[in-house]
Amino acid sequence: HFFDFNDSYYYNVGEEYRNIDSSNQISSYNPNVSWTDANGMVINYDSLIFSDDNVLGAVLDNLDNDHDSDDFYDIDGNGLPWTDNNNNGVFDVDTDVVEEGAKLVGGSHIFVYADGIDNDGDGNIDENIDEGIDEKAEDNRYKVNEFGLYYQLNWKINNQLEFIQATRLDVHDRLTNFIDFNNSKYNDSYSPFNWNFNLNKKEGLQISPKFGLAYKPKENQNYRLTWARAFNTPSNQALFLDIFVTRFSIFKVYAKGAYGGYNYTLNNNGDNVWYDPYLGSYEAMDSTLIYFFPSVDPKVKGYFSGELQNQPELESEIINTWEFGYKGRITNKIFGTFDLYTSHYSSFVSGATFITPLVIKKSILTDDYNSNGITNDDNGIDGNITINDQDDYDEALEVWRQGLEGVASIGDTLPGVPTPVVIGYVNYGEVDVWGFDGSLAILLSRTWNMDLTYSFMGTTDFLNPLTKAKESVNAPKHKAGLKLQYSAKKYPATLSLNGRYVDGYDWSSGIYYGKIKAYNIFDLHLGYEINKYLKANLTVNNFLDNKHTEIIGGPSLGRILMFRLETKF
């Protein structure tokens, strides 16, 4: 793990080698010299080194001791940064091959590379944006502490009218310093006796009030009207996801959470840079180039952008909701519910979306394909594209591959090592959601009953701040359900038939995009109580074997048969 000051990508005498052990002890030395063990014995640089807490020891003990930018790609899974073809645990120049992410130094020493430079200007040096969670300790490298208080008051104004007021207080340590939980280290205690309260640091506190009126004109007739504000903090996945997804040519594709935001790489002049796969180097953006976000949606070719803006860490969604509801007996044998709602979201959190764009020749956008003297440009606000000629723009979307130059760089970079392609999460901004849910419970007889449900949901557009494009809500507008249940009087048995209808809708997340087709599913459930301690259940999901997909990228689902035994003491 050395600082390559001259960007040669190889160790040169005088450059600092940095070894960090689990006690954060740092030593610098010439890696070409011999290694010595604790007893002063000289040893070769071979597999014995991997048993210690040093740079490459991160591979053997599954701990990220070196905090390196990109651990090597262990293609054969032997735990060594070389293909140990003769299985002797020692790197043999004539027999073994150094694996990607490692370098051979001095003829026999192999090291994981870092340059010690904050390439993206985010204040962190060689952070591990492009390695994914590939070491055991990294599964728990981030902690999130949350603390909440809640109260509710019910004031019965008269026999028919009731006023409800509730408030919830939430402390999230990624949003506020109101509480110092003092447990950031790997094995720290979660004891509240270690907490410190900072009553003067109220910024980021989440206060969620709720007000409601409940009206009950007679028995089994209930109406309610409520308003509430709520916060939806980003999930741990949206914040800390860090996994390798696939390879696209020479580029690694990673799904990465938004903790710390997404920062595009800058050079010393403050210009964005991109990776040229033909030259194997990073180049500065200039006026002859433009960004392009490709789309995996066959109906959408992609999106041009004149500039890149760093994306900040995710903010919490703030939801303000009005709701009107009814619950009661409609007839002697029919009960019903109805809920009408409208919600306004600010800072709505997206699904996984492309953060890294391609770099193409600007002439692809600006060429006058139909020779009418009208051209398009990228001189809009924040790099937005000015479309003066729609025909030219449509043609540019068809031929953009002819101008492909490389990939925009994100995060810290290493000379000669391709930038990662990142899929991540952003805030969409203002979104409105509205709809209603209804249900009927019908008593057909003493042994038969039926439930019916229906839901409708509508939304405003979800605008991606990177591509300036509308994206899918990943939810159907219409859903309906049916449940028909039989409870035998003579025998301790139950039988139910469940059906559901889901409307078709567009679905997208990262590299997966498509149309979920509408589907109908029927499930059959049979239960039998053998005795007071044992019950048997048989379930046939989708018993008509209607092959369907519920998520793009997921499997086609058919009939599933399950048998369960339940016991109680």
Secondary structure, DSSP 8 states (H G I E B T S, - for coil): -BB-TT--SS--TTS-B-EE-TT--EE---TTS-EE-TTS-EE-SSGGGGGSSSTTHHHHSS---S--S-----TT-SSSSB--TT-SSS--TTT--B-TTEEEETTTEEEE-B----TTSSS-SS--TTS-S-SGGGGGS----EEEEEEEEEEE-SSSEEEEEEEEEEEETTT--SEE----STT----GGG-EE-TT--TT-EEEEEEEEEEEEETTEEEEEEEEEEEE---HHHHH-EEEEEEETTEEEEEE--TT-B-B-B-TTS-BEEEETTTTEEEE--TTEEEEEE---TT--EEEES----B-----EEEEEEEEEEEEEEETTEEEEEEEEEEEEES-B--SEE---EEEETHHHH--TT-SS---BS-SGGG--B-S-HHHHHHHHHHGGGGEEEEE-BS--BTTB---EEEE--B---EEEEEEEEEEEEE-SSSEEEEEEEEEEEE--EE-TTT--EE--SS-SEEEEEEEEEE-SSSSEEEEEEEEEE--EEEEETTEEEEE--EEEEEEEEEEE-SSSEEEEEEEETTT---B-SSTTS--B--EEEEEEEE--
